[in-house]
Each structure stands twice: as structure tokens, then as C-alpha cells.
Amino acid sequence: MENGGEGMRCLALFGHACIILGCYLVAWGINLLPVSSPEPLDIIAKPLFWGMISIFGGICANMHSRCRCIRGEWGGKASFS
């Protein structure tokens, strides 16, 4: 594979694994909602919070596995106009 294709495949697999793990954590967190208290420390300690972080991190990893900047194909300066 050219341009680090194996690393990109690993990043995509990691992203998918994060999304799957995040879905399980969100489902577990939803089941714990009736017994949870709305305190900031309790929110951060629950699996619903970490499930959302994991899902968004997985989406980020999947997007960057196809990104030109990560693959090293970004030839010039970025144009914002």
C-alpha cells in the first residue's frame, strides 16, 4: 500500500471499534439514568458521558483515515478564500 495505507487501515479499524464500544457505553448509561444524580462529578463518572466521547472520537478517527493531510498528500498551503 502506498502513502501509509496500512496505518490508515488501522486508524479506520480503531475508529470503528471506538464507535461500537461507544454505542455499548451509551446503552449502559441510558439504563443507569434513573439511578443517577445530576452532579457534575457523577455525570463525568457515568458510561453515558464516555460513550459519547468514544463515538465522537471514532468518527474523528474514521474521517482522518481518509484525510489528505494525514496521508501526506497535502502538497501546498491551505487556501481559505
C-alpha positions as CSV (number, residue, x, y, z in Angstrom):
1,M,0.0,0.0,0.0
2,E,1.3,3.5,-0.8
3,N,1.3,6.5,1.4
4,G,1.0,4.5,4.7
5,G,-2.1,2.6,3.6
6,E,-1.6,0.0,6.4
7,G,-1.6,2.7,9.0
8,M,-4.7,4.3,7.5
9,R,-6.5,0.9,7.6
10,C,-5.5,0.5,11.3
11,L,-6.9,4.0,12.0
12,A,-10.2,3.2,10.3
13,L,-10.5,-0.1,12.3
14,F,-9.7,1.8,15.5
15,G,-12.4,4.3,14.7
16,H,-15.0,1.6,14.1
17,A,-14.0,-0.1,17.3
18,C,-14.4,3.2,19.2
19,I,-17.9,3.7,17.7
20,I,-19.0,0.2,18.7
21,L,-17.6,0.5,22.2
22,G,-19.3,3.9,22.5
23,C,-22.7,2.5,21.5
24,Y,-22.4,-0.1,24.2
25,L,-21.4,2.5,26.8
26,V,-24.3,4.8,25.7
27,A,-26.8,2.0,26.1
28,W,-25.4,1.1,29.5
29,G,-25.5,4.8,30.5
30,I,-29.1,5.1,29.4
31,N,-30.0,2.2,31.6
32,L,-28.3,3.9,34.6
33,L,-30.1,7.2,34.2
34,P,-33.0,6.5,36.6
35,V,-30.5,6.0,39.5
36,S,-28.1,8.8,38.6
37,S,-27.7,12.1,40.3
38,P,-27.2,15.3,38.2
39,E,-24.0,16.3,39.9
40,P,-21.0,17.3,37.6
41,L,-18.7,14.6,39.0
42,D,-21.4,11.9,38.7
43,I,-22.1,12.9,35.1
44,I,-18.4,12.6,34.2
45,A,-18.1,9.2,36.0
46,K,-21.0,7.6,34.1
47,P,-20.7,5.5,30.9
48,L,-23.1,7.7,29.0
49,F,-20.6,10.6,29.0
50,W,-17.7,8.3,28.0
51,G,-19.8,6.6,25.4
52,M,-20.5,9.9,23.7
53,I,-16.8,10.8,23.8
54,S,-15.9,7.4,22.3
55,I,-18.4,7.8,19.5
56,F,-17.2,11.2,18.5
57,G,-13.6,10.1,18.7
58,G,-14.4,7.1,16.5
59,I,-16.0,9.4,13.9
60,C,-12.9,11.6,14.1
61,A,-10.6,8.7,13.5
62,N,-12.7,7.4,10.6
63,M,-12.7,10.9,9.0
64,H,-8.9,11.3,9.4
65,S,-8.2,7.8,8.0
66,R,-9.3,9.3,4.6
67,C,-7.9,12.8,5.1
68,R,-5.3,14.1,2.7
69,C,-3.4,15.8,5.4
70,I,-2.9,12.6,7.4
71,R,-1.9,10.6,4.3
72,G,0.8,13.1,3.4
73,E,-0.8,14.2,0.1
74,W,-1.2,17.8,1.1
75,G,1.1,19.4,-1.5
76,G,0.7,23.1,-0.9
77,K,-0.5,25.7,1.5
78,A,-4.1,25.8,2.6
79,S,-6.3,28.3,0.8
80,F,-9.1,29.8,2.8
81,S,-10.5,32.0,0.1
